[in-house]
Amino acid sequence: MGEGTPAGEGMAGGHVLSKKMIGLVYGNRKLMAGILLLILGLSSALAGLMLDQEARRGYREEQNLAVPFDTSEPGGYSYVRLQYLTDSFAEHVKSEENYYYGFDFMFRPYIISMKGHMPENLMALMDYTYGDGLSEPPPAVDVCGYGRPIVPEMLGYAREYYSQLWEETQLPITMEDLTQIVGNYYLDTVPRTYLEQYPWSVLFYLIPAFILVLGGNRLFRYFRGLKAQRAGLFGRPEELRAADLELQHTDEAVKGSRVYLTEHFIVTSFYRFDVIPYTFVDRMEASGGFVIAVTRDGYAHIVSGGRHGGQILGMLQKKLGQAMPDTYGQAGQ
């Protein structure tokens, strides 16, 4: 008999299972897949945590280093220094954001979105914009945010309001003309958290969590199957000992199948480790892509399947015919 280890004593009484048998008992694909998925999940969780921290650091730095707003191609967190501000020309019903025209000291127009109560310094700009022009101009105000694309519906409202500001008879303007003036982006100044600004960052944690759940599920199924196979093999130490001895001199029926056809036993761990005496097999069936041995107690044992299934079934038919020529041999022909 090959070398043994005490790990196999539980199912075989005092007999110490060989390394070959232990590999079949415990070396299930679900175990390896579960372990690998847990390692991958933990590694990706660590990587996700590091990436998230780096992204948050970059977000904080971005908030402190706003760049001038470019209406043709925004460059991250941006600002516009406003000297004039109009009334709202449109409101988004769902988000409750209001849209305004803001002008810098050169009277370049920008479309600005804001939400909620307007700060006093911006109210001062609005009052000055609609004032008599005789009062001292209030200090310019920097408004910060992110560039968002101007959609056609917004552009329609913006064009109508812009025409009213300047009297269309004096300043005829089309949608194309307005795009040339205000660009393709407006400045969204509504304060947003890191997650609101970068909702995709949750993937740093969702992907590792998904992998860990998959790994945990594989391990749960493995240990549940291990418990079931222990129950099925309990009280059969003599059979396990005999099968183990024969296993040492038997090669895999088909390479990679994890099925061994010894002199007196089917030893398989294709689905779950099992030892089935040929004399206990009532019939063989092929169902749902699996090769199934139905034993005389009425239980169905999955022996093999997949690409090896047909070949294993043929070998079993032959083996059963040799082991039980009087009862099975004729049926298997």
C-alpha positions as CSV (number, residue, x, y, z in Angstrom):
1,M,0.0,0.0,0.0
2,G,1.2,3.6,-0.7
3,E,2.1,6.1,2.0
4,G,-0.7,7.1,4.4
5,T,-1.7,9.9,6.6
6,P,-4.0,10.1,9.7
7,A,-6.3,12.4,7.8
8,G,-8.0,9.4,6.3
9,E,-8.8,7.5,9.5
10,G,-12.3,9.0,10.0
11,M,-13.9,7.2,7.0
12,A,-11.9,4.0,7.0
13,G,-11.9,3.1,10.7
14,G,-8.4,2.3,11.8
15,H,-7.1,2.1,8.2
16,V,-5.0,5.0,7.1
17,L,-6.0,6.1,3.6
18,S,-3.2,6.5,1.0
19,K,-2.3,9.8,-0.4
20,K,-3.9,8.8,-3.7
21,M,-7.2,8.1,-2.0
22,I,-7.0,11.3,0.1
23,G,-6.5,13.3,-3.0
24,L,-9.7,11.9,-4.4
25,V,-11.6,12.3,-1.1
26,Y,-10.6,16.0,-0.4
27,G,-9.2,17.3,-3.7
28,N,-12.5,18.4,-5.1
29,R,-12.6,21.1,-7.8
30,K,-15.1,23.1,-5.7
31,L,-12.4,23.3,-3.0
32,M,-9.7,24.6,-5.3
33,A,-12.1,26.9,-7.1
34,G,-13.3,28.3,-3.7
35,I,-9.8,28.8,-2.4
36,L,-8.7,30.5,-5.6
37,L,-11.7,32.8,-5.7
38,L,-11.3,33.8,-2.1
39,I,-7.6,34.6,-2.7
40,L,-8.6,36.6,-5.8
41,G,-11.4,38.3,-4.0
42,L,-9.2,39.3,-1.1
43,S,-6.5,40.5,-3.4
44,S,-8.9,42.5,-5.5
45,A,-10.5,44.0,-2.3
46,L,-7.0,45.2,-1.2
47,A,-6.3,46.6,-4.7
48,G,-9.8,48.2,-4.7
49,L,-9.2,49.8,-1.3
50,M,-5.9,51.3,-2.5
51,L,-7.4,52.5,-5.8
52,D,-10.3,54.1,-3.9
53,Q,-8.0,55.9,-1.5
54,E,-6.0,57.2,-4.3
55,A,-9.1,58.3,-6.2
56,R,-10.4,60.1,-3.1
57,R,-7.1,61.8,-2.6
58,G,-7.2,63.0,-6.2
59,Y,-10.7,64.2,-5.7
60,R,-9.7,66.3,-2.7
61,E,-6.7,67.7,-4.6
62,E,-9.0,68.5,-7.5
63,Q,-11.4,70.4,-5.3
64,N,-8.5,72.5,-4.0
65,L,-7.0,73.2,-7.5
66,A,-9.9,74.3,-9.7
67,V,-8.9,75.2,-13.3
68,P,-10.6,77.9,-15.5
69,F,-13.7,76.5,-17.1
70,D,-13.4,75.6,-20.8
71,T,-16.8,75.5,-22.5
72,S,-15.5,73.4,-25.4
73,E,-13.7,70.7,-23.4
74,P,-13.9,70.9,-19.5
75,G,-10.8,69.9,-17.6
76,G,-12.2,68.4,-14.4
77,Y,-13.1,70.6,-11.5
78,S,-13.4,74.2,-12.9
79,Y,-14.3,77.7,-12.0
80,V,-15.8,80.8,-13.6
81,R,-15.2,84.3,-12.1
82,L,-18.6,85.9,-12.4
83,Q,-19.3,89.6,-12.5
84,Y,-22.9,89.4,-13.7
85,L,-25.7,86.9,-13.1
86,T,-29.2,86.7,-14.7
87,D,-32.4,85.2,-13.4
88,S,-33.1,81.5,-14.0
89,F,-34.1,80.7,-17.6
90,A,-35.0,77.0,-17.0
91,E,-35.5,74.5,-14.2
92,H,-35.0,70.7,-14.3
93,V,-38.1,69.2,-12.8
94,K,-36.5,66.0,-11.4
95,S,-33.2,67.4,-10.0
96,E,-34.7,70.8,-9.1
97,E,-31.7,72.5,-10.6
98,N,-32.0,76.0,-12.0
99,Y,-30.1,77.3,-15.0
100,Y,-28.7,80.9,-15.2
101,Y,-26.5,83.0,-17.5
102,G,-23.4,84.2,-15.8
103,F,-20.9,86.7,-17.4
104,D,-17.3,87.4,-16.5
105,F,-15.8,90.9,-16.5
106,M,-15.3,90.7,-20.3
107,F,-19.0,89.9,-20.6
108,R,-18.4,86.4,-21.9
109,P,-21.5,84.3,-21.2
110,Y,-21.6,81.0,-19.4
111,I,-24.5,78.7,-18.6
112,I,-24.5,77.9,-14.9
113,S,-26.6,75.4,-12.9
114,M,-27.4,75.9,-9.2
115,K,-29.8,74.3,-6.7
116,G,-31.4,75.5,-3.5
117,H,-30.9,78.9,-1.8
118,M,-28.6,81.3,-3.7
119,P,-25.7,82.7,-1.6
120,E,-25.8,86.4,-0.8
121,N,-22.7,87.3,-2.9
122,L,-24.4,85.8,-6.0
123,M,-27.7,87.6,-5.1
124,A,-25.6,90.8,-5.0
125,L,-24.4,90.1,-8.6
126,M,-27.9,89.5,-9.8
127,D,-29.2,92.7,-8.2
128,Y,-26.3,94.6,-9.8
129,T,-27.0,93.0,-13.2
130,Y,-30.6,94.3,-13.2
131,G,-29.8,97.5,-11.5
132,D,-29.5,101.1,-12.9
133,G,-25.8,100.7,-13.5
134,L,-25.0,103.6,-11.2
135,S,-24.1,101.6,-8.1
136,E,-20.6,100.3,-7.3
137,P,-20.2,96.8,-8.8
138,P,-20.0,94.1,-6.1
139,P,-16.9,91.8,-5.9
140,A,-16.6,89.1,-8.5
141,V,-17.5,85.6,-7.3
142,D,-15.8,82.4,-8.3
143,V,-18.3,79.6,-8.8
144,C,-16.9,76.0,-9.1
145,G,-18.1,72.8,-10.5
146,Y,-17.9,70.3,-13.3
147,G,-18.7,70.7,-17.0
148,R,-21.8,69.0,-18.3
149,P,-22.9,68.7,-21.9
150,I,-25.6,71.2,-23.0
151,V,-28.5,69.1,-24.4
152,P,-30.7,70.4,-27.2
153,E,-33.7,71.1,-25.0
154,M,-31.6,73.2,-22.6
155,L,-30.1,75.0,-25.6
156,G,-33.6,75.9,-26.8
157,Y,-34.5,77.6,-23.5
158,A,-31.1,79.2,-23.4
159,R,-31.5,80.6,-26.9
160,E,-34.9,82.0,-26.2
161,Y,-33.8,83.7,-23.0
162,Y,-30.5,85.0,-24.6
163,S,-32.6,86.6,-27.4
164,Q,-34.8,88.3,-24.8
165,L,-31.7,89.7,-23.0
166,W,-30.5,91.4,-26.1
167,E,-33.7,91.9,-28.1
168,E,-33.7,89.6,-31.1
169,T,-34.2,92.5,-33.5
170,Q,-30.8,93.9,-32.5
171,L,-29.1,90.5,-32.1
172,P,-30.6,87.8,-34.3
173,I,-29.4,84.4,-33.0
174,T,-29.9,80.8,-34.0
175,M,-29.1,77.6,-32.1
176,E,-25.8,77.3,-34.0
177,D,-25.0,80.9,-33.2
178,L,-25.6,80.3,-29.5
179,T,-23.4,77.2,-29.5
180,Q,-20.6,79.3,-30.9
181,I,-21.1,81.8,-28.0
182,V,-21.7,79.6,-25.0
183,G,-19.9,76.4,-26.2
184,N,-21.0,72.8,-25.7
185,Y,-20.8,72.6,-21.9
186,Y,-22.4,74.3,-18.9
187,L,-20.9,74.6,-15.4
188,D,-22.7,72.4,-12.9
189,T,-22.1,74.0,-9.5
190,V,-24.3,71.8,-7.4
191,P,-22.1,70.4,-4.5
192,R,-21.6,66.7,-4.8
193,T,-19.9,64.1,-2.7
194,Y,-17.2,61.9,-4.0
195,L,-19.6,59.0,-4.6
196,E,-22.1,61.3,-6.3
197,Q,-19.5,62.6,-8.6
198,Y,-17.9,59.2,-9.3
199,P,-20.6,56.6,-8.8
200,W,-18.5,54.0,-10.6
201,S,-16.1,54.0,-7.7
202,V,-18.4,51.5,-5.9
203,L,-17.0,48.9,-8.3
204,F,-13.8,49.0,-6.2
205,Y,-15.8,47.1,-3.6
206,L,-18.7,45.5,-5.5
207,I,-16.4,43.4,-7.8
208,P,-14.3,42.0,-4.9
209,A,-17.5,41.3,-2.9
210,F,-19.0,39.4,-5.9
211,I,-15.8,37.3,-6.2
212,L,-15.7,36.6,-2.5
213,V,-19.4,35.5,-2.5
214,L,-18.7,33.2,-5.4
215,G,-15.7,31.7,-3.5
216,G,-17.7,31.4,-0.3
217,N,-20.5,29.7,-2.2
218,R,-18.0,27.2,-3.7
219,L,-16.6,26.4,-0.3
220,F,-20.0,26.0,1.2
221,R,-21.0,23.6,-1.5
222,Y,-17.7,21.7,-1.0
223,F,-18.1,21.3,2.7
224,R,-21.8,20.4,2.4
225,G,-20.8,17.7,-0.2
226,L,-18.1,16.5,2.1
227,K,-20.6,16.1,4.9
228,A,-22.9,14.1,2.6
229,Q,-20.1,11.9,1.3
230,R,-19.0,11.1,4.9
231,A,-22.5,10.1,5.7
232,G,-22.7,7.9,2.6
233,L,-19.4,6.1,3.4
234,F,-19.9,5.8,7.2
235,G,-19.8,2.2,8.4
236,R,-17.9,0.9,5.3
237,P,-14.3,0.7,6.5
238,E,-13.7,-2.7,5.0
239,E,-14.9,-1.6,1.6
240,L,-12.8,1.6,1.7
241,R,-9.7,-0.4,2.8
242,A,-10.2,-2.9,0.0
243,A,-10.8,-0.1,-2.6
244,D,-7.8,1.8,-1.4
245,L,-5.5,-1.2,-1.8
246,E,-6.8,-1.8,-5.3
247,L,-6.6,1.9,-6.2
248,Q,-2.8,1.8,-5.8
249,H,-2.5,-0.5,-8.8
250,T,-5.1,1.2,-11.0
251,D,-4.8,4.2,-13.4
252,E,-7.4,6.7,-14.1
253,A,-10.0,5.2,-16.5
254,V,-9.6,8.3,-18.7
255,K,-7.0,10.9,-18.0
256,G,-8.6,13.9,-16.1
257,S,-11.9,12.1,-15.4
258,R,-11.1,11.4,-11.7
259,V,-12.7,8.0,-12.2
260,Y,-10.9,4.7,-11.3
261,L,-12.2,1.3,-12.2
262,T,-10.4,-1.1,-9.9
263,E,-10.9,-4.9,-9.9
264,H,-14.0,-4.7,-7.7
265,F,-15.0,-1.1,-7.2
266,I,-15.9,2.2,-9.0
267,V,-13.9,4.9,-7.2
268,T,-14.9,8.4,-8.4
269,S,-14.6,12.0,-7.3
270,F,-16.0,13.5,-10.5
271,Y,-18.9,15.0,-8.6
272,R,-18.4,13.8,-5.1
273,F,-16.1,11.1,-3.7
274,D,-17.8,7.7,-3.8
275,V,-16.8,4.0,-3.7
276,I,-19.3,1.7,-5.4
277,P,-18.8,-2.1,-5.5
278,Y,-19.6,-3.5,-9.0
279,T,-21.8,-6.2,-7.3
280,F,-24.0,-3.5,-5.8
281,V,-24.8,-1.8,-9.1
282,D,-28.3,-2.5,-10.5
283,R,-28.0,-0.6,-13.7
284,M,-26.1,2.2,-15.5
285,E,-27.9,5.3,-17.0
286,A,-26.9,8.3,-19.0
287,S,-29.0,11.3,-18.0
288,G,-28.6,15.1,-18.2
289,G,-25.0,14.7,-19.4
290,F,-24.1,12.5,-16.4
291,V,-23.2,8.8,-16.1
292,I,-25.2,7.5,-13.2
293,A,-24.9,4.2,-11.3
294,V,-28.2,3.1,-9.8
295,T,-27.5,0.8,-6.9
296,R,-29.8,-1.9,-5.5
297,D,-30.9,0.2,-2.6
298,G,-32.4,2.6,-5.1
299,Y,-29.8,5.4,-4.8
300,A,-28.4,7.2,-7.9
301,H,-24.6,7.8,-7.8
302,I,-23.1,10.3,-10.3
303,V,-20.0,8.6,-11.6
304,S,-18.9,10.8,-14.5
305,G,-20.1,13.2,-17.1
306,G,-19.0,15.9,-19.5
307,R,-16.6,15.0,-22.4
308,H,-15.5,11.8,-20.6
309,G,-19.0,10.5,-19.9
310,G,-19.6,8.4,-23.0
311,Q,-16.2,6.7,-22.8
312,I,-16.5,6.1,-19.1
313,L,-20.0,4.5,-19.6
314,G,-18.6,2.1,-22.3
315,M,-15.8,1.1,-20.0
316,L,-18.2,0.6,-17.1
317,Q,-20.5,-1.6,-19.2
318,K,-17.6,-3.8,-20.1
319,K,-16.3,-3.9,-16.5
320,L,-19.7,-4.8,-15.1
321,G,-20.2,-7.5,-17.7
322,Q,-16.8,-9.0,-16.6
323,A,-17.7,-8.7,-12.8
324,M,-21.2,-10.0,-13.1
325,P,-21.5,-12.0,-16.3
326,D,-24.6,-13.9,-15.2
327,T,-26.7,-10.9,-14.1
328,Y,-25.2,-7.9,-15.9
329,G,-23.2,-9.2,-18.8
330,Q,-26.1,-10.1,-20.9
331,A,-27.9,-6.8,-20.2
332,G,-24.8,-4.8,-21.0
333,Q,-24.3,-6.4,-24.4
